Amino acid sequence: MIDYDSETQAVNMDAFEEEDRSFIGIKDSIDERIFMNIQIFGTSKCFDSKKAMRYFKERGIKYQWIDMKEKGLSKGEYTKVKQAVGGLEVMLNPKCKDQDTLALIKYIADEDKDEKVLENQQVLKTPIVRNGAQATVGYQPDVWKGWK
């Protein structure tokens, strides 16, 4: 018999058979995957972007791939990612090929930086992985593990 406390609305899990518990665990992991809305922004030549796609694919988590050479981040997406990761400095790739633009972005007035980055997204680290309001820059599977 299942123990149910109507005041706390709690169920005593000890009352479930082992098969029932394993089914509940499977259902919970399926529910987590359904509600994740993963977007991976990167380039097809970036090894970390490829590793990020493989990470989600191996776990059966659907994702949307956005090739930054074709589309890139919108202003709204850029703003949300910048806020989630802790600012523009975290997003900039110090090893990018376009060092001139990177130097310009670092030294222009703060109010002009965002516009210049949106025009020159090749200076950003990839992959940029979003899950709703959460985001990471670079390959960060330890962070992604905690996403629901």
C-alpha positions in Angstrom: 0.0 0.0 0.0 1.3 3.5 -0.8 1.5 6.0 2.1 0.2 9.4 1.2 0.3 12.4 3.6 -2.5 14.7 2.5 -1.1 17.7 4.6 2.3 17.7 2.9 1.1 16.0 -0.3 4.1 13.6 0.0 4.2 10.0 -1.1 6.3 7.5 0.8 8.6 6.1 -1.9 9.5 3.1 0.2 6.0 1.7 -0.6 6.8 1.6 -4.4 8.1 -1.6 -5.8 11.6 -1.5 -7.4 10.1 -1.6 -10.9 7.9 1.4 -10.1 10.9 3.5 -8.9 12.9 2.8 -12.0 10.0 3.8 -14.2 9.7 7.1 -12.3 13.4 7.7 -12.8 13.1 7.1 -16.5 10.1 9.4 -16.7 11.9 12.2 -14.9 14.9 12.0 -17.2 12.6 12.0 -20.3 10.7 15.0 -18.9 14.0 16.9 -18.4 15.0 16.3 -22.0 11.6 17.4 -23.4 11.8 20.8 -21.7 15.4 21.6 -22.6 15.6 24.1 -25.4 19.2 23.9 -26.5 20.7 26.1 -29.2 24.3 25.7 -30.3 25.9 28.7 -32.0 29.2 27.9 -33.7 31.0 27.3 -36.9 31.3 24.0 -38.8 35.2 24.1 -38.6 35.3 24.7 -34.8 36.2 21.5 -33.0 34.6 22.6 -29.7 31.3 23.3 -31.5 31.5 19.7 -33.0 32.2 18.3 -29.5 29.2 20.2 -28.1 26.9 18.8 -30.8 28.2 15.3 -30.1 27.7 15.8 -26.3 24.0 16.5 -26.7 23.4 14.0 -29.5 25.0 11.1 -27.4 22.6 11.9 -24.6 19.5 12.0 -26.8 19.0 15.7 -26.2 17.6 17.6 -29.2 19.3 20.9 -30.1 19.1 23.6 -32.8 22.4 24.2 -34.7 23.0 27.8 -35.8 26.1 28.3 -38.1 27.5 31.7 -37.1 29.0 32.2 -40.6 25.5 32.1 -42.0 23.2 33.6 -39.4 24.9 34.5 -36.0 23.3 35.9 -32.9 20.5 38.4 -33.0 20.8 41.5 -30.8 18.4 40.0 -28.2 20.2 36.6 -28.1 23.5 38.4 -27.8 22.3 40.5 -24.9 20.8 37.4 -23.1 24.0 35.4 -23.5 26.2 38.3 -22.4 24.1 38.7 -19.3 24.1 34.9 -18.5 27.9 34.4 -18.9 29.0 37.5 -17.0 29.8 40.1 -19.7 31.5 40.7 -23.0 35.0 39.9 -21.9 34.1 36.3 -21.2 32.6 36.0 -24.7 35.6 37.4 -26.6 38.1 34.9 -28.2 41.6 36.1 -27.6 42.9 33.6 -30.2 40.5 34.7 -33.0 41.9 35.3 -36.5 40.7 38.9 -36.7 43.0 40.4 -34.1 42.6 43.9 -35.5 38.8 43.9 -34.9 39.3 42.3 -31.5 41.7 45.1 -30.5 39.3 47.7 -31.8 36.5 46.2 -29.7 38.6 46.2 -26.6 39.6 49.8 -26.9 36.5 51.6 -28.2 33.9 53.3 -26.0 31.8 50.8 -24.0 28.5 52.0 -25.6 29.9 51.1 -29.0 31.3 47.7 -28.2 28.0 45.7 -28.5 27.2 47.1 -31.9 30.8 46.3 -33.2 30.6 42.8 -31.8 27.3 42.1 -33.5 28.8 43.3 -36.8 31.9 41.1 -36.3 30.8 37.9 -34.5 34.0 36.1 -35.6 35.6 37.6 -32.5 33.4 35.5 -30.2 34.4 32.2 -28.6 32.4 29.2 -29.8 30.4 27.2 -29.1 27.8 29.5 -27.5 25.2 27.1 -26.0 21.9 28.4 -24.8 19.1 26.7 -22.8 16.5 29.3 -22.3 18.0 32.0 -20.0 21.1 29.8 -19.3 24.2 30.1 -21.5 27.8 29.0 -21.8 30.7 30.1 -24.0 33.1 27.4 -25.0 32.9 23.6 -24.4 31.5 23.2 -20.9 29.9 19.8 -20.4 30.2 20.1 -16.6 27.8 23.0 -16.7 25.5 21.4 -19.2 25.1 18.3 -16.9 23.3 20.5 -14.4 20.8 22.0 -16.9 17.2 21.0 -16.7 
